[in-house]
Amino acid sequence: MRILAGPGAHVRFTSLSKSSSDSITSAFGTIADPTLANFSCHREGVRELMGASGIELDKVCLLDPRAENVLSPEDGDGRFEWFLFGGILGDDPPRDRTSELRVHGFPTRHLGPIQMTTDTALGVTKLVVADHIPLNKIPYVDHPTIEFSAKESVEMPFRYIANGKEPRLPPGMKQLLYEDLNKTFDF
């Protein structure tokens, strides 16, 4: 997410347990990297963080698959100060966890009909609102098959930003997927 958001952006992780907050902070390190977005971890929810930061509800855009309007480059005109993403990596099938945020009345936008992982949704949002690329001009790979060998692969049930013909995956994700293939179930 920090790579996709890029320099000058700030990624906030909210509603975290103390151990999750400590783990993320430790994993990201304390040294600032000018090539990445800044980050912060918060135990409070987004509404509490908004209040503490003086951010009004109409300045936060909730990315919601059920929104009526599509995200457009015009949404990067300053009308929104924050973009809010629910979930962590997306669920298949979707469980509509965004409904917990929808009830607060945030302005909403959607990113098209195919579910994305949260990191991909953040990257697409940055391309649309900061780089002014219309949603339908971004190259995508839908439901890619990640191959590890001639006999080992996994199909991902999401949309990703394309990197050539391959999906743009977070660093280390392919290795994590491969390790998951080699796990056994104990009954």
Buried (B, 14 or more C-beta within 10 A) or exposed (E): BBBBBBEEBEBBBBBBEEEEBEEBBEEBEEEEEEEBBBBBBBBEBBBEBBEEEEBEEEBBBBBBBEBEEBBBBEBBEEEBBBBBBBBEEBBEEEEBEBEEBBEBEBBBBBBBEEBBBBBBBBBBBBBBBBEEBEBEEBEBBBEBEBEBEEEEBBEBBBBBBBEEEEBBBBEEBBEEBBEEEEEEEEE
